[in-house]
Structure formats: structure tokens, C-alpha cells
Amino acid sequence: MTTFVDRVELHVAAGSGGHGCASVHREKFKPLGGPDGGNGGRGGDVILVVDQDVTTLLDYHHSPHRKATNGQPGAGDNRSGKDGQDLVLPVPDGTVVMDRDGNVLADMVGQGTTFVAGQGGRGGLGNAALASARRKAPGFALLGVPGEERDLVLELKTVADVALVGYPSAGKSSLISVLSAAKPKIADYPFTTLVPNLGVVTAGSTVYTVADVPGLIPGASQGRGLGLEFLRHVERCSVLVHVLDTATLESDRDPVSDLDVIEEELRQYGAGLENRPRIVVLNKIDVPDGQDLAEMVRPDLEARGYRVFEVSAIAHKGLKELSFGLAELVAAARAAKPKEEATRIVIRPKAVDDSGFTVKREDDGIYRVRGEKPERWIRQTDFNNDEAVGYLADRLSRLGVEDELMKAGARAGDGVAIGPEENAVVFDWEPTMMAGAEMLGRRGEDHRLEAPRPAAQRRRDREAERDEAQRAYDDFEPF
């Protein structure tokens, strides 16, 4: 049964915003008391949080689909809908969040580090919030925006100071068990270690962590054995320790050739491992032949510039010298790291000529509008309500979409698509100023809420609106 997982695909869906409410206040002797529809609630976010008590991604291996709750719709009497509850997902320290193309979105190191994996949708405004001096009684409300859905890849990279690397059965698990309080599985056959083991070592005033990485074999960087699955756990370590077996029973192996093979795998894997400080541990010197072989190869290894320790995990020989030697290298690596600066908030204002959207004519003659605001407004519009469609046209016109369409060469009747190709709203464009008086500011007005006007005044108003519409039509130049 799987008990350790360090790479999963996670499908997150944030909560959708609740719809706004279109309602008119009614009470005795006041049947039309004005709009009182409340706003919809915000959808819940999906948030990843580093938790030191979590050491594996196993939960997300078994349950890869996670969804936050939706916001509640608004109601009459100015009652806003309840916000959706955020979904907080704990992840181990050292988790890297990527999209499906391998682009890194977040590198989560440190207790409490958070990342919003899915943004909850906005709640729609009720007609009470949409009311204005021009629009006294809107007969529509805005829809809630759907929550963000994403497919993510989570990879766990162990956060440790020292990594023990070497062939299977070189004694790495035995070594970490005697250096620390870790209790890894130990047996006399290859690939006993199937998951990285972590141990905490105290040497004088220095406390550091040691990771026992499953054994590497030739071709590990290309996927042979278990190496490729676990080489990522070496990336964050400050010091690499080559654990070499001086008592191997395989006639075609010796400590020097083992070292060369592992170094080649580390070089091919990359990730900056070639620049990490290294030491060599000649293990199993409690075996007579092992002691002799260690004394034989030590001068060669030291000539290459390695610092060499001869140890026996079984007989507890040379462990004190090794632990203090590692502490010295870890302290030096920590001192060499630049101090972390306080978190800074960088404000990047938009360029003065940034309209927030783009208009592009495609090969099929469709004019495609892309931008955060137009696409959100489309999702908020109830296309079964003419008033809501008119309000959308007003918003797009104020944003400058119509002006840009004209500059791009669009004419009345041309196809316009707002949004990405797979999820766009397509319509035949009719410029607002050509649509007549009903498109010039009468949307959302309810004359039942106004004081009665004399017949002559109503006639003069209608004539003025008709004249204004005719002037706008006469002045319109489509290109």
C-alpha cells in the first residue's frame, strides 16, 4: 500500500459567486418602494498552506479533485448572500506548485507559506446596488462569476541540509539511523529504502537535518531504478555525502568507480548539484576487507580534493568525526547564503495607454475582444434579460470597446466575439449610437416611480429624444 507520494496532479475549483437579486420593495400603501435586491456572496478560494505536520502528498493522490463552496445568492429586502467558505489544503514544506506545462507557480518553503491555487468568483450585484439617478429601478441583477478552475502539479522537494547519496545497500539508511533518531527500514537487499528519510542531527551548537535518498544506479537521471523519482529531494540540500560501500560483494564494483557513476548521474540531472560541497564516507570498515579497501582508495579520493571519513554504522566507528565535519560544512553553507529580505510589495501601475483589453480581427472575419473586464462582464450578464444586455452594451461602450472596434474596421453587422475561442460570446455588432433613443440612457428606468408629468411635457421630452437620436445617427461615421 502506498504510504509516501511526492508528486501528484491536483484539480482545484474555487467557489462561484452567488447571483445578485432583482427585487422591488413592497409594503402596504407603498407597492413600488424602490429596488431592494441584495448582492450575491463571494465564492470560496482554494488555498495551499505549508504545514510542518504534513510530510507527504498522499491525501491528494487519493482525492485529487478539490472544490471550495459557492457564494449564496442575494435576496430581497437588501439581504446579501453568504460568502463561500475558503478551502485550505495543507501541503508539506518544500512543495513546488506547477501548471501542467511545467511552469512554476509557487515554491512553498517555510511554515505558514500560502498560495491561492483557485480564486473564488465575485458575487453579482443586486438591483439595489445598480440603481442610480439615471437608472432608478433596474429590472435586472448581475450574475455571479464562476470560480477559477485549474489543473496543478504538486512536487515535493525535501528541505534538508545534508543528502546521503550512493548505490543501493551502501549503508545510507544504517548511517542516518545512528546519526539521528530516524528509524528507516534496514535490510540486506537492494532498494530497501523506497522513500526519503529525514533525521535531525545535533553536533555541538549546530543542529541540521539529514536526508537519506533511495539508492541510485547507472541511468538514474534517465529514469532507471528509483533515482529519477527521488533526485528532486537532493536539490535543496546544501551538502552532498557520497556513501561508498567498501565491502561490496560485486566483483565489478569498487568505491572509486561507484563515486564516478553517481557523480555522472548528478551531473546529468543538473539543478546546480555539481556546485554543492561534497564529502566522501567510506562505510563498512568493520569488515576486514572493507578496512583494507578504504585505506587503499583513500589517497586517491583525497587527491581529487574530497574530504574522506572512514566509518562503520554497525560498529559506531568514526561517527562523531563525521557529524562534526558535516556540521562545519552546514554552518559554512548557511553563512554563505544571503540574508532573506523583508517581504516587499511591488506596485506596477498600468501604462497610461493601457486600455485593459485588445481587439483583433481574425482570419474568419470575426473581431475578437480579450480583456479581464469585458470577459468578466460577459459572465455576469443574463442574456435572457434585455435590460441586462443593454447595461452590458453601456459598459462596453464606456470602456472604449466600440471605439476600438471602429478603429479596427468593424462595421454594423460584423461578428464580434468576447472571450477565448473555446468559451466566447459571439454576436452581430450594432453600434450603440445607431440603436435609437432607447439605447441613449433610458435603460433601467421605471416611470412608475416618477411623479406624473403633464402630457405636454411628456410630448416635448419624446420629441427631444427623437431629435437627439436622429442627430447621433446623422453624425455617425462607421469608418
C-alpha positions as CSV (number, residue, x, y, z in Angstrom):
1,M,0.0,0.0,0.0
2,T,1.3,3.5,-1.0
3,T,2.3,5.5,2.1
4,F,4.5,8.1,0.5
5,V,3.7,10.3,-2.5
6,D,5.8,13.2,-3.6
7,R,4.2,14.1,-7.0
8,V,0.5,14.4,-7.7
9,E,-1.9,16.1,-10.1
10,L,-4.4,18.3,-8.3
11,H,-7.6,19.6,-9.8
12,V,-8.9,22.6,-7.9
13,A,-12.2,24.5,-8.4
14,A,-12.9,27.7,-6.4
15,G,-16.4,28.5,-5.5
16,S,-18.6,30.5,-7.8
17,G,-20.1,33.8,-6.8
18,G,-23.8,34.0,-5.9
19,H,-26.2,35.7,-8.3
20,G,-27.5,39.2,-7.4
21,C,-31.2,39.6,-6.8
22,A,-33.6,41.8,-8.7
23,S,-36.4,42.8,-6.3
24,V,-38.7,45.7,-5.7
25,H,-39.7,46.7,-2.2
26,R,-43.4,46.4,-1.5
27,E,-45.4,47.3,1.6
28,K,-48.9,48.5,2.5
29,F,-49.7,51.8,0.8
30,K,-46.3,51.7,-1.0
31,P,-46.4,48.9,-3.6
32,L,-43.4,50.2,-5.5
33,G,-40.9,51.3,-2.8
34,G,-37.8,51.0,-5.0
35,P,-35.2,48.3,-5.7
36,D,-34.1,46.2,-2.8
37,G,-32.3,43.2,-4.3
38,G,-29.2,42.2,-2.4
39,N,-25.8,41.2,-3.7
40,G,-24.6,37.6,-4.1
41,G,-21.9,36.2,-1.9
42,R,-18.2,35.7,-2.9
43,G,-17.1,32.2,-3.8
44,G,-14.6,30.5,-1.6
45,D,-10.9,30.4,-2.5
46,V,-8.8,27.2,-2.7
47,I,-5.6,28.0,-0.6
48,L,-2.5,25.8,-0.2
49,V,-0.7,26.3,3.1
50,V,2.6,24.7,4.3
51,D,2.0,22.6,7.4
52,Q,5.0,21.1,9.2
53,D,2.9,18.1,10.3
54,V,2.3,17.0,6.7
55,T,5.1,15.1,5.1
56,T,3.5,13.5,2.0
57,L,1.1,14.4,-0.7
58,L,-0.7,11.1,-0.2
59,D,-4.1,12.7,0.5
60,Y,-4.2,14.4,-2.9
61,H,-3.1,11.1,-4.6
62,H,-6.3,9.5,-3.3
63,S,-8.5,12.6,-3.7
64,P,-7.2,14.8,-6.5
65,H,-10.4,16.8,-7.0
66,R,-11.0,19.6,-4.5
67,K,-13.7,22.3,-4.6
68,A,-14.5,25.3,-2.4
69,T,-18.1,26.2,-1.6
70,N,-20.1,28.7,-3.7
71,G,-21.4,32.0,-2.6
72,Q,-25.1,32.2,-1.8
73,P,-27.5,34.3,-4.0
74,G,-28.8,37.7,-2.8
75,A,-32.4,38.2,-1.7
76,G,-35.0,40.9,-1.4
77,D,-35.1,43.4,1.4
78,N,-31.3,44.2,0.7
79,R,-30.1,40.9,2.1
80,S,-26.7,39.9,0.7
81,G,-25.9,36.2,0.1
82,K,-23.4,34.5,2.4
83,D,-19.8,34.2,1.2
84,G,-18.5,30.8,0.3
85,Q,-16.0,29.1,2.7
86,D,-12.4,29.0,1.7
87,L,-10.9,25.6,1.3
88,V,-7.5,25.4,3.0
89,L,-5.3,22.5,1.8
90,P,-2.2,21.6,3.9
91,V,1.0,20.7,2.0
92,P,4.5,19.6,3.1
93,D,7.3,22.1,3.4
94,G,9.2,22.2,0.1
95,T,6.2,21.7,-2.2
96,V,6.6,23.2,-5.7
97,V,3.3,24.1,-7.4
98,M,3.4,24.0,-11.3
99,D,0.9,24.1,-14.1
100,R,0.5,21.2,-16.5
101,D,3.1,22.8,-18.8
102,G,5.7,22.7,-16.0
103,N,5.8,26.4,-15.3
104,V,6.5,27.0,-11.6
105,L,3.7,29.0,-9.9
106,A,4.9,28.8,-6.3
107,D,7.8,27.4,-4.4
108,M,6.4,26.8,-0.9
109,V,9.1,26.8,1.7
110,G,8.5,27.7,5.4
111,Q,5.8,27.1,7.9
112,G,2.6,29.0,7.0
113,T,3.5,29.9,3.5
114,T,0.3,30.3,1.4
115,F,-0.6,30.2,-2.2
116,V,-4.1,30.9,-3.7
117,A,-4.5,28.0,-6.1
118,G,-8.0,29.0,-7.1
119,Q,-9.6,32.4,-6.9
120,G,-13.3,32.5,-5.8
121,G,-15.7,34.2,-8.2
122,R,-17.2,37.6,-7.4
123,G,-20.8,37.8,-6.3
124,G,-23.2,39.5,-8.6
125,L,-24.6,42.9,-7.7
126,G,-28.3,43.1,-6.9
127,N,-30.5,45.7,-8.5
128,A,-30.3,47.9,-5.4
129,A,-26.6,48.4,-6.0
130,L,-27.2,49.0,-9.7
131,A,-29.6,51.8,-9.1
132,S,-28.5,55.4,-9.9
133,A,-30.0,58.8,-10.8
134,R,-30.3,57.6,-14.4
135,R,-31.4,54.1,-13.6
136,K,-33.8,54.4,-10.7
137,A,-35.3,50.9,-10.8
138,P,-33.2,48.3,-12.6
139,G,-35.2,45.3,-13.6
140,F,-32.1,43.1,-13.6
141,A,-29.2,42.0,-11.5
142,L,-25.7,40.7,-12.3
143,L,-24.9,37.1,-12.2
144,G,-22.1,35.6,-10.0
145,V,-18.8,34.9,-11.7
146,P,-17.7,31.3,-11.9
147,G,-14.8,30.3,-9.6
148,E,-11.4,29.7,-11.1
149,E,-10.6,26.1,-12.1
150,R,-7.0,24.9,-12.5
151,D,-5.1,21.7,-13.1
152,L,-1.9,21.8,-11.0
153,V,1.1,19.5,-10.4
154,L,2.5,19.4,-6.9
155,E,6.0,18.2,-6.4
156,L,7.7,17.7,-3.0
157,K,11.3,18.5,-2.8
158,T,12.7,17.6,0.6
159,V,14.1,20.5,2.7
160,A,17.3,19.2,4.3
161,D,20.8,20.4,4.9
162,V,22.6,17.1,4.0
163,A,21.8,14.5,1.4
164,L,23.2,11.0,1.6
165,V,23.6,9.6,-1.9
166,G,25.0,6.3,-3.2
167,Y,24.3,2.9,-4.6
168,P,21.6,0.7,-3.1
169,S,22.8,-1.2,0.1
170,A,25.7,1.2,0.6
171,G,24.6,1.7,4.2
172,K,22.8,5.1,3.9
173,S,19.8,4.0,6.0
174,S,22.0,2.5,8.7
175,L,24.1,5.7,8.7
176,I,21.1,8.0,9.2
177,S,19.7,5.7,11.9
178,V,22.9,6.0,14.1
179,L,23.5,9.7,13.4
180,S,19.9,10.7,14.3
181,A,16.8,9.3,15.9
182,A,15.3,8.3,12.5
183,K,14.2,4.7,12.2
184,P,14.3,3.8,8.5
185,K,13.7,0.3,7.2
186,I,17.1,-1.6,7.0
187,A,17.6,-4.9,5.3
188,D,20.3,-6.8,3.4
189,Y,18.8,-6.4,-0.1
190,P,18.8,-3.6,-2.7
191,F,16.2,-0.9,-2.8
192,T,15.2,-1.4,0.8
193,T,14.6,2.4,1.0
194,L,11.6,3.3,-1.1
195,V,11.0,6.8,0.3
196,P,13.3,9.6,1.5
197,N,14.0,9.5,5.3
198,L,14.8,12.6,7.3
199,G,16.8,12.7,10.5
200,V,17.8,15.6,12.8
201,V,21.5,15.6,14.0
202,T,23.0,17.7,16.8
203,A,26.7,18.4,16.7
204,G,27.8,20.9,19.3
205,S,25.8,24.0,18.8
206,T,24.8,23.1,15.3
207,V,21.5,21.3,14.5
208,Y,21.0,20.1,11.0
209,T,18.8,17.7,9.0
210,V,20.0,14.7,7.0
211,A,18.0,13.1,4.1
212,D,18.6,9.5,3.1
213,V,17.8,9.4,-0.6
214,P,16.8,6.0,-2.2
215,G,19.7,4.3,-3.9
216,L,21.0,5.5,-7.3
217,I,22.2,3.2,-10.1
218,P,23.6,3.9,-13.6
219,G,21.0,5.6,-15.7
220,A,19.0,7.0,-12.7
221,S,18.9,10.5,-14.3
222,Q,17.1,9.0,-17.3
223,G,14.6,7.0,-15.2
224,R,16.3,3.7,-14.3
225,G,15.5,2.4,-10.9
226,L,14.1,4.8,-8.4
227,G,16.7,7.6,-8.9
228,L,14.7,9.9,-11.1
229,E,11.8,9.8,-8.7
230,F,13.9,11.0,-5.8
231,L,16.7,13.0,-7.2
232,R,14.5,16.1,-6.8
233,H,14.9,15.6,-3.0
234,V,18.6,16.4,-3.3
235,E,18.0,19.8,-5.0
236,R,17.5,21.8,-1.8
237,C,20.4,20.2,0.2
238,S,23.4,22.3,1.0
239,V,25.9,19.4,1.3
240,L,26.1,16.1,-0.6
241,V,27.6,13.0,1.1
242,H,28.8,10.1,-1.1
243,V,28.3,6.9,0.9
244,L,30.6,4.3,-0.6
245,D,30.4,0.6,0.2
246,T,33.9,-0.8,0.9
247,A,32.6,-4.3,1.4
248,T,30.5,-4.9,-1.7
249,L,30.3,-8.5,-3.0
250,E,30.0,-7.4,-6.6
251,S,33.3,-8.0,-8.4
252,D,32.8,-5.2,-11.0
253,R,32.4,-2.5,-8.4
254,D,34.8,-0.5,-6.1
255,P,34.4,2.7,-4.2
256,V,36.1,4.9,-6.8
257,S,34.0,3.6,-9.8
258,D,30.9,3.9,-7.7
259,L,31.7,7.6,-7.0
260,D,32.3,8.2,-10.7
261,V,29.0,6.7,-11.6
262,I,27.0,8.7,-9.0
263,E,28.8,11.9,-10.0
264,E,27.9,11.4,-13.6
265,E,24.2,10.9,-12.7
266,L,24.2,14.1,-10.6
267,R,25.9,16.0,-13.4
268,Q,23.3,14.8,-16.0
269,Y,20.4,15.6,-13.6
270,G,21.7,19.2,-13.3
271,A,19.7,21.6,-11.0
272,G,23.0,23.0,-9.8
273,L,24.1,19.9,-7.9
274,E,27.6,20.0,-9.5
275,N,28.4,23.1,-7.4
276,R,27.4,21.7,-4.0
277,P,30.1,20.9,-1.4
278,R,30.8,17.2,-1.1
279,I,32.4,14.8,1.3
280,V,33.0,11.0,0.9
281,V,32.1,8.4,3.6
282,L,33.8,5.0,3.2
283,N,31.3,2.8,5.0
284,K,31.5,-0.7,6.5
285,I,35.1,-0.6,7.7
286,D,34.1,-3.1,10.4
287,V,34.5,-5.7,7.7
288,P,38.3,-6.6,7.5
289,D,38.3,-6.4,3.7
290,G,36.4,-3.2,3.9
291,Q,39.0,-1.6,6.2
292,D,41.8,-2.6,3.8
293,L,40.0,-1.3,0.7
294,A,39.2,2.0,2.5
295,E,42.9,2.5,3.3
296,M,43.7,1.7,-0.3
297,V,41.4,4.1,-2.1
298,R,41.6,7.0,0.4
299,P,44.7,8.6,-1.0
300,D,43.2,8.6,-4.5
301,L,40.0,10.3,-3.2
302,E,41.9,12.9,-1.3
303,A,44.0,13.6,-4.3
304,R,40.7,14.5,-6.1
305,G,40.0,17.1,-3.4
306,Y,37.4,15.2,-1.4
307,R,37.4,15.2,2.4
308,V,37.2,11.5,3.4
309,F,35.7,9.9,6.5
310,E,36.0,6.2,7.3
311,V,33.0,5.0,9.3
312,S,31.1,1.9,10.4
313,A,27.4,2.4,11.1
314,I,27.2,-1.1,12.6
315,A,30.2,-0.7,14.9
316,H,29.6,3.1,15.5
317,K,33.2,4.0,14.4
318,G,34.0,7.4,13.1
319,L,30.5,8.8,13.6
320,K,31.5,11.7,15.9
321,E,34.1,13.0,13.5
322,L,31.6,12.7,10.6
323,S,28.8,14.5,12.4
324,F,31.0,17.4,13.4
325,G,32.5,17.6,9.9
326,L,29.0,17.8,8.4
327,A,28.1,20.5,11.0
328,E,31.1,22.6,9.9
329,L,30.1,22.4,6.2
330,V,26.4,23.1,7.0
331,A,27.4,26.2,9.1
332,A,29.6,27.5,6.3
333,A,26.8,27.0,3.8
334,R,24.3,28.8,6.0
335,A,26.7,31.7,6.5
336,A,27.3,32.0,2.7
337,K,23.6,32.3,2.0
338,P,22.3,35.9,1.6
339,K,20.1,37.0,4.3
340,E,16.4,37.0,3.4
341,E,15.0,40.5,3.0
342,A,11.7,41.5,4.4
343,T,8.8,40.9,2.0
344,R,8.3,43.9,-0.3
345,I,5.2,44.8,-2.1
346,V,6.0,45.9,-5.7
347,I,3.4,48.1,-7.3
348,R,3.4,48.2,-11.1
349,P,0.9,50.7,-12.4
350,K,-0.6,50.2,-15.8
351,A,0.7,52.2,-18.7
352,V,-1.2,55.4,-19.4
353,D,-2.2,54.0,-22.8
354,D,-3.3,50.5,-21.5
355,S,-7.0,50.2,-22.2
356,G,-7.2,46.8,-20.4
357,F,-8.5,45.0,-23.5
358,T,-7.5,44.2,-27.0
359,V,-9.4,44.0,-30.3
360,K,-8.1,41.8,-33.1
361,R,-9.6,40.8,-36.4
362,E,-9.2,37.1,-37.1
363,D,-8.9,35.2,-40.4
364,D,-12.6,34.3,-40.5
365,G,-13.6,38.0,-40.2
366,I,-14.6,37.8,-36.5
367,Y,-13.4,40.6,-34.3
368,R,-12.2,39.1,-31.0
369,V,-12.2,41.2,-27.8
370,R,-10.0,39.9,-25.0
371,G,-9.5,41.5,-21.6
372,E,-10.3,40.9,-17.9
373,K,-13.1,43.3,-17.6
374,P,-15.1,42.6,-20.8
375,E,-14.8,38.8,-20.2
376,R,-16.0,39.2,-16.6
377,W,-18.9,41.4,-17.6
378,I,-20.0,38.8,-20.2
379,R,-20.1,36.2,-17.5
380,Q,-22.1,38.5,-15.2
381,T,-24.8,39.2,-17.9
382,D,-28.2,37.5,-18.0
383,F,-28.8,37.4,-21.8
384,N,-32.4,36.5,-21.3
385,N,-33.0,40.0,-19.9
386,D,-33.0,42.8,-22.4
387,E,-32.2,45.4,-19.8
388,A,-29.2,43.5,-18.6
389,V,-27.9,43.2,-22.2
390,G,-28.4,46.9,-22.7
391,Y,-26.4,47.6,-19.4
392,L,-23.6,45.4,-20.8
393,A,-23.6,47.4,-24.0
394,D,-23.3,50.6,-22.0
395,R,-20.4,49.3,-20.0
396,L,-18.5,48.1,-23.1
397,S,-19.1,51.5,-24.8
398,R,-17.8,53.4,-21.7
399,L,-14.7,51.2,-21.6
400,G,-14.0,52.1,-25.2
401,V,-14.7,48.8,-26.9
402,E,-16.9,50.3,-29.6
403,D,-14.2,53.0,-30.4
404,E,-11.6,50.3,-30.8
405,L,-13.9,48.2,-33.0
406,M,-14.4,51.2,-35.3
407,K,-10.7,51.8,-35.4
408,A,-10.1,48.1,-36.3
409,G,-12.5,48.5,-39.3
410,A,-15.6,46.8,-37.9
411,R,-19.0,47.7,-39.5
412,A,-22.5,47.3,-38.3
413,G,-23.5,43.6,-38.7
414,D,-19.9,42.2,-38.3
415,G,-19.4,39.4,-35.9
416,V,-17.8,40.2,-32.6
417,A,-16.6,37.6,-30.1
418,I,-15.8,38.4,-26.5
419,G,-13.6,35.9,-24.6
420,P,-11.4,32.9,-25.6
421,E,-12.2,30.8,-28.6
422,E,-13.5,27.8,-26.5
423,N,-15.8,29.9,-24.3
424,A,-16.7,33.1,-26.2
425,V,-20.0,35.0,-26.6
426,V,-20.5,35.9,-30.3
427,F,-22.9,38.5,-31.6
428,D,-23.5,40.7,-34.6
429,W,-22.3,44.2,-33.7
430,E,-24.7,47.1,-33.8
431,P,-23.1,50.4,-32.6
432,T,-24.9,51.8,-29.6
433,M,-25.4,55.3,-31.2
434,M,-27.4,53.8,-34.1
435,A,-29.8,51.9,-31.9
436,G,-32.2,54.8,-31.2
437,A,-33.3,56.7,-28.2
438,E,-33.9,53.6,-26.2
439,M,-30.2,53.0,-26.2
440,L,-29.2,56.5,-25.1
441,G,-29.9,56.4,-21.4
442,R,-33.4,55.1,-20.8
443,R,-32.3,51.6,-19.7
444,G,-33.5,50.6,-16.3
445,E,-35.9,53.5,-15.7
446,D,-39.3,52.7,-14.2
447,H,-41.7,55.6,-14.9
448,R,-44.0,54.2,-12.2
449,L,-41.5,55.6,-9.6
450,E,-41.5,59.1,-11.0
451,A,-44.0,61.9,-10.3
452,P,-46.6,62.2,-13.1
453,R,-45.6,64.7,-15.8
454,P,-48.0,66.8,-17.8
455,A,-48.9,65.4,-21.2
456,A,-47.3,68.4,-23.0
457,Q,-44.1,67.9,-21.1
458,R,-44.0,64.2,-22.0
459,R,-44.6,65.1,-25.6
460,R,-41.7,67.6,-25.6
461,D,-39.4,65.0,-24.0
462,R,-40.2,62.4,-26.6
463,E,-39.6,64.9,-29.4
464,A,-36.2,65.9,-27.8
465,E,-35.2,62.3,-27.5
466,R,-36.1,61.6,-31.1
467,D,-34.2,64.6,-32.4
468,E,-31.1,63.6,-30.3
469,A,-31.2,60.1,-31.8
470,Q,-31.5,61.5,-35.3
471,R,-28.5,63.8,-34.8
472,A,-26.4,60.9,-33.5
473,Y,-27.4,58.8,-36.5
474,D,-26.6,61.6,-38.9
475,D,-23.2,62.2,-37.3
476,F,-22.2,58.6,-37.1
477,E,-19.2,57.6,-39.3
478,P,-18.6,53.8,-39.3
479,F,-15.1,54.1,-40.7
